[in-house]
């Protein structure tokens, strides 16, 4: 086949459907278009002939995620921090199996931009805290109750700050957050949980116990925000200093 005869010819890829040759410079520079996504890339003719070409815009991760321009998902990439965060984020948002075992993620979803690994990696690299050891991706410190993973709602925080906002509704029963019935059931305890766990006091009614918990929890959040101020972003620090614990949390 003559070189110019490749242009306009259809080939089948092994995993990504049919591809159309739209340009031919030489056997090492063949421009193709994947018909399923209309994305284009330059490949070697020998790879094209055996179908060994990859569409970086195919939604192969939980049916929504794709690699994006110029990303090669090799063995090194599998150990990449941003890739692991991205893959787990999409699992939380779009894996039916994950949502069955963790129903608190039933309504979670991501922005269109975050479905692209290349974009997500670039966003991570620009965020304060991403390279810090022990920092995690958080979606609801900036916006309480948020269910959307996006560049406007996500941030990186140390695990201890992330845990300060864990609600554990399934474990605490019908009482408000931070309130526990005493053994005699006639009094109510206000208690901080987790790493900073301590009993704040004993009260005659639920509202008084919650008020004591609320004041103690908001004080603890501000204290830890000041402790981590140099390593967290300004928007995270501001959100922590304005944190408002409500009885409906």
C-alpha positions as CSV (number, residue, x, y, z in Angstrom):
1,X,0.0,0.0,0.0
2,X,1.3,3.5,-0.9
3,X,1.8,5.9,1.9
4,X,-0.9,8.3,0.8
5,X,-3.3,5.4,0.6
6,X,-3.4,5.0,4.4
7,X,-5.2,8.3,4.8
8,X,-9.0,7.6,5.1
9,X,-8.5,3.9,5.8
10,X,-10.2,2.3,8.9
11,X,-8.4,0.1,11.3
12,X,-9.7,-1.8,14.4
13,X,-8.1,-1.2,17.8
14,X,-7.9,-4.0,20.3
15,X,-9.9,-2.2,23.0
16,X,-11.1,1.2,21.7
17,X,-13.2,0.5,18.6
18,X,-12.4,1.6,15.0
19,X,-9.9,4.3,14.2
20,X,-9.6,6.4,11.1
21,X,-6.2,7.4,9.6
22,X,-6.4,11.2,9.0
23,X,-2.7,12.0,8.4
24,X,0.5,10.2,7.3
25,X,3.9,11.7,7.6
26,X,5.9,8.4,7.8
27,X,5.6,5.0,9.4
28,X,6.5,6.5,12.8
29,X,4.0,9.4,12.6
30,X,0.5,8.3,11.6
31,X,-2.3,10.5,12.8
32,X,-5.5,8.7,13.7
33,X,-8.9,9.5,15.1
34,X,-10.8,7.2,17.4
35,X,-14.4,7.1,16.1
36,X,-15.9,6.4,19.5
37,X,-14.6,9.6,21.1
38,X,-13.3,11.7,18.1
39,X,-10.0,12.1,19.9
40,X,-6.8,12.1,17.9
41,X,-3.2,11.0,18.4
42,X,0.0,10.2,16.5
43,X,1.1,6.5,16.5
44,X,3.4,4.1,14.8
45,X,2.1,2.3,11.8
46,X,3.3,-1.1,13.1
47,X,1.2,-0.5,16.3
48,X,-1.8,0.5,14.3
49,X,-1.8,-2.6,12.1
50,X,-2.0,-4.9,15.1
51,X,-4.6,-2.7,17.0
52,X,-2.2,-1.8,19.7
53,X,-3.3,1.9,20.1
54,X,-4.8,3.5,23.2
55,X,-7.5,6.1,23.3
56,X,-6.7,8.4,26.2
57,X,-10.2,9.9,26.1
58,X,-12.1,6.6,26.4
59,X,-14.1,6.5,29.7
60,X,-12.5,3.4,31.1
61,X,-12.3,4.1,34.8
62,X,-15.7,3.3,36.4
63,X,-17.3,4.3,33.2
64,X,-16.5,8.0,33.6
65,X,-12.8,8.6,34.1
66,X,-10.3,9.0,31.3
67,X,-6.6,9.7,31.1
68,X,-6.4,12.8,29.0
69,X,-3.8,14.3,26.7
70,X,-0.3,12.9,26.8
71,X,-0.7,10.6,29.8
72,X,0.8,7.1,29.6
73,X,-0.6,4.7,32.3
74,X,2.5,2.7,32.7
75,X,3.8,0.7,35.8
76,X,5.2,3.9,37.4
77,X,1.9,5.7,37.1
78,X,0.1,3.0,39.1
79,X,2.1,4.1,42.1
80,X,1.6,7.8,41.5
81,X,0.0,9.6,44.4
82,X,-2.4,11.6,42.2
83,X,-3.4,8.6,40.2
84,X,-4.3,6.7,43.4
85,X,-6.3,9.6,44.8
86,X,-8.1,10.0,41.4
87,X,-8.9,6.3,41.1
88,X,-10.2,6.1,44.7
89,X,-12.3,9.3,44.3
90,X,-14.0,7.9,41.2
91,X,-14.6,4.6,43.0
92,X,-16.4,6.5,45.8
93,X,-18.5,8.4,43.3
94,X,-19.3,5.8,40.6
95,X,-18.8,2.3,41.9
96,X,-22.1,0.7,42.7
97,X,-20.4,-1.9,44.8
98,X,-18.6,0.8,46.9
99,X,-21.8,2.7,47.5
100,X,-23.6,-0.4,48.8
101,X,-20.9,-0.9,51.5
102,X,-20.6,2.8,52.2
103,X,-24.0,4.4,51.8
104,X,-22.7,7.8,52.9
105,X,-21.2,8.2,49.4
106,X,-24.5,7.5,47.6
107,X,-24.9,11.1,46.4
108,X,-21.2,11.7,45.7
109,X,-20.1,12.7,42.2
110,X,-17.3,14.7,40.6
111,X,-16.9,17.6,38.3
112,X,-16.3,17.0,34.6
113,X,-12.8,18.3,35.0
114,X,-12.0,15.8,37.8
115,X,-12.9,12.9,35.5
116,X,-9.8,13.7,33.5
117,X,-6.6,12.3,35.2
118,X,-4.3,14.8,33.5
119,X,-6.4,17.7,34.8
120,X,-6.6,16.2,38.2
121,X,-2.8,15.7,38.4
122,X,-2.2,19.3,37.4
123,X,-4.7,20.5,40.0
124,X,-3.1,18.4,42.8
125,X,0.3,19.7,42.0
126,X,-1.0,23.3,42.4
127,X,-2.5,22.7,45.8
128,X,-0.9,23.4,49.2
129,X,-0.6,20.2,51.2
130,X,-0.6,17.8,48.3
131,X,3.0,16.8,48.8
132,X,2.8,16.7,52.6
133,X,3.0,13.3,54.3
134,X,-0.2,12.3,55.9
135,X,-2.4,14.8,54.1
136,X,-5.6,13.5,52.5
137,X,-8.1,14.8,49.9
138,X,-11.1,16.4,51.6
139,X,-14.4,17.4,50.0
140,X,-16.5,18.9,52.8
141,X,-14.4,21.1,55.0
142,X,-14.7,24.0,52.6
143,X,-18.4,23.4,52.1
144,X,-20.3,21.6,54.8
145,X,-22.3,18.6,53.5
146,X,-20.8,18.9,50.1
147,X,-21.1,15.8,47.9
148,X,-19.2,17.0,44.8
149,X,-15.5,16.4,44.3
150,X,-14.2,19.5,42.3
151,X,-11.5,22.1,42.2
152,X,-13.8,24.5,44.1
153,X,-14.8,22.1,46.8
154,X,-11.7,20.0,47.5
155,X,-8.5,20.6,49.4
156,X,-5.7,18.7,51.2
157,X,-5.6,18.5,54.9
158,X,-3.9,16.4,57.6
159,X,-5.8,13.3,58.6
160,X,-6.5,14.7,62.1
161,X,-8.4,17.7,60.6
162,X,-10.3,15.4,58.2
163,X,-11.3,13.2,61.2
164,X,-12.6,16.2,63.2
165,X,-15.4,16.4,60.7
166,X,-16.4,12.7,60.6
167,X,-20.0,12.5,61.7
168,X,-20.5,8.8,62.3
169,X,-24.3,9.1,62.2
170,X,-24.8,5.4,61.9
171,X,-23.0,4.7,65.1
172,X,-24.4,7.4,67.4
173,X,-28.1,6.6,67.3
174,X,-30.8,9.2,67.7
175,X,-28.9,11.6,69.9
176,X,-27.2,14.7,68.4
177,X,-23.5,14.6,67.6
178,X,-21.3,14.7,70.7
179,X,-24.1,13.7,73.1
180,X,-24.3,10.4,74.9
181,X,-26.8,9.0,77.4
182,X,-25.3,8.2,80.8
183,X,-25.5,4.6,82.1
184,X,-28.5,5.5,84.2
185,X,-30.2,7.1,81.2
186,X,-31.1,10.1,83.4
187,X,-28.2,12.3,82.4
188,X,-26.4,13.2,79.2
189,X,-22.7,13.4,78.5
190,X,-21.0,15.8,76.2
191,X,-18.0,14.2,74.7
192,X,-15.3,14.9,72.1
193,X,-14.4,11.8,70.2
194,X,-11.4,10.5,68.2
195,X,-7.8,11.6,68.9
196,X,-8.9,14.4,71.1
197,X,-11.5,12.4,73.0
198,X,-12.6,13.6,76.4
199,X,-15.7,14.0,78.4
200,X,-16.7,17.7,78.6
201,X,-19.4,17.3,81.3
202,X,-22.7,15.8,82.4
203,X,-26.0,17.5,81.8
204,X,-29.6,17.2,82.6
205,X,-30.9,17.6,79.1
206,X,-29.8,17.0,75.5
207,X,-29.7,20.7,74.4
208,X,-27.4,21.6,77.3
209,X,-25.1,18.7,76.5
210,X,-25.0,19.6,72.8
211,X,-24.3,23.3,73.5
212,X,-21.3,22.3,75.6
213,X,-20.1,19.9,72.9
214,X,-20.5,22.6,70.2
215,X,-18.4,25.1,72.1
216,X,-15.7,22.6,72.8
217,X,-15.6,21.2,69.3
218,X,-15.4,24.6,67.6
219,X,-12.7,25.6,70.0
220,X,-10.7,22.4,69.2
221,X,-11.1,23.0,65.4
222,X,-9.7,26.6,65.7
223,X,-6.9,25.3,67.9
224,X,-5.9,22.7,65.3
225,X,-6.3,25.2,62.5
226,X,-3.8,27.5,64.2
227,X,-1.4,24.5,64.7
228,X,-1.5,23.6,61.0
229,X,-1.8,27.1,59.6
230,X,1.6,27.1,57.9
231,X,0.9,23.9,56.0
232,X,-2.7,24.3,54.9
233,X,-4.1,26.7,52.3
234,X,-5.6,30.0,53.3
235,X,-9.1,28.9,52.2
236,X,-8.9,25.8,54.4
237,X,-7.7,27.9,57.4
238,X,-10.5,30.4,56.9
239,X,-13.1,27.6,56.6
240,X,-11.8,26.0,59.8
241,X,-11.9,29.3,61.8
242,X,-15.5,29.8,60.7
243,X,-16.6,26.2,61.4
244,X,-20.1,26.0,62.8
245,X,-21.2,22.8,64.6
246,X,-25.0,22.4,64.4
247,X,-27.4,20.1,66.2
248,X,-28.5,18.7,62.8
249,X,-24.9,17.6,61.9
